[in-house]
Amino acid sequence: MTDRALGAVPTFLAALVLEAIAFLLIPCLGLYGVEIAAATIGAAGIAAFVPFVTIPGQQGSVVHISAIPTAVGLMLTIAAVGGAVVPHCSAESQAISAFRRPGASRV
C-alpha cells in the first residue's frame, strides 16, 4: 500500500526524509520525544522498504525479478549477523582493555 500512495519513488524519498529528520532530532528530544522518534523511524523504515524492493522490478533492467528478494534477504541476514556479532566483539575488547594495567606489556 505504501508504494501506491504517491508512487514508488516519491514514497521512498518521503519516507527517507522523514526518517532522517527523526534521526536528527534525537539529540534535542526528551524521553517521550525519543520514543516518538523511534516509532517514526521504524514506521518510515518499513514505508521505505516496500518501494525499495519494488523499484528495481519496475525499471525493466537486466535484473530478474526473482533476484530482488534474494538480494534483500542476503542484505537483511548480513545486517542481523552484524547486529549480533559486533556488540559482542566490542564488549569483549572493552572488557579486555579495562583489565590492562598502564605499565603492563600488550601481547
C-alpha positions in Angstrom: 0.0 0.0 0.0 2.8 2.4 0.7 4.3 2.2 -2.8 0.9 3.0 -4.3 0.0 6.1 -2.3 2.3 8.6 -4.1 4.2 6.3 -6.4 7.2 4.2 -5.6 10.0 6.8 -5.9 8.2 9.7 -4.1 7.1 7.4 -1.3 10.6 6.1 -0.9 12.1 9.5 -0.8 9.5 11.0 1.5 9.9 8.1 4.0 13.7 8.5 4.0 13.4 12.3 4.5 11.0 11.7 7.4 13.4 9.1 8.9 16.4 11.5 8.5 14.5 14.3 10.3 13.6 12.0 13.2 17.3 10.9 13.5 18.5 14.4 13.5 16.0 15.4 16.2 17.0 12.7 18.7 19.7 14.7 20.5 17.2 17.5 21.1 14.4 15.4 22.5 13.5 14.1 25.9 12.4 10.6 26.8 9.0 10.7 25.3 10.3 12.5 22.2 12.9 9.8 21.6 10.1 7.2 21.8 8.1 9.0 19.2 11.2 9.5 17.1 11.9 5.7 17.4 8.4 4.9 16.3 8.7 7.3 13.4 12.0 5.8 12.3 10.6 2.3 12.4 7.4 3.2 10.5 9.3 5.2 7.9 11.8 2.4 7.5 9.0 0.0 6.7 7.3 2.5 4.5 10.6 3.0 2.6 11.3 -0.8 2.4 8.3 -1.7 0.2 9.2 0.7 -2.6 12.9 -0.2 -2.2 12.0 -3.8 -3.1 9.6 -2.9 -5.9 11.6 -0.1 -7.7 14.2 -2.4 -9.4 11.4 -4.6 -10.8 9.6 -1.6 -12.3 12.7 -0.3 -14.1 12.8 -3.1 -16.7 16.5 -3.6 -16.1 18.5 -6.8 -16.6 17.9 -7.7 -13.0 15.5 -10.6 -12.8 12.6 -10.1 -10.5 13.4 -13.3 -8.6 16.8 -11.9 -7.7 15.5 -8.9 -5.8 14.1 -10.8 -2.8 17.2 -13.0 -2.7 19.4 -9.9 -2.6 17.2 -8.2 0.1 17.2 -11.4 2.2 21.0 -11.6 1.9 21.3 -7.9 3.0 19.0 -8.4 6.0 20.9 -11.5 7.0 24.2 -9.7 6.9 22.7 -6.9 9.0 21.3 -9.3 11.5 24.6 -11.2 11.9 26.5 -7.9 12.2 24.0 -6.7 14.8 24.6 -9.8 16.9 28.3 -10.1 16.5 29.6 -6.5 16.6 28.2 -5.6 20.0 29.6 -8.9 21.5 33.1 -8.3 20.0 33.0 -4.6 21.1 32.1 -5.6 24.7 34.8 -8.3 24.7 37.5 -5.8 23.6 36.4 -3.2 26.1 36.4 -5.8 28.9 39.9 -7.0 27.9 41.3 -3.4 27.7 39.7 -2.4 31.0 41.8 -5.0 32.9 45.1 -4.0 31.5 47.4 -2.1 33.8 49.0 1.0 32.5 52.5 -0.4 32.6 51.7 -3.9 31.5 53.0 -5.3 28.2 50.5 -5.8 25.5 51.0 -9.2 24.0 
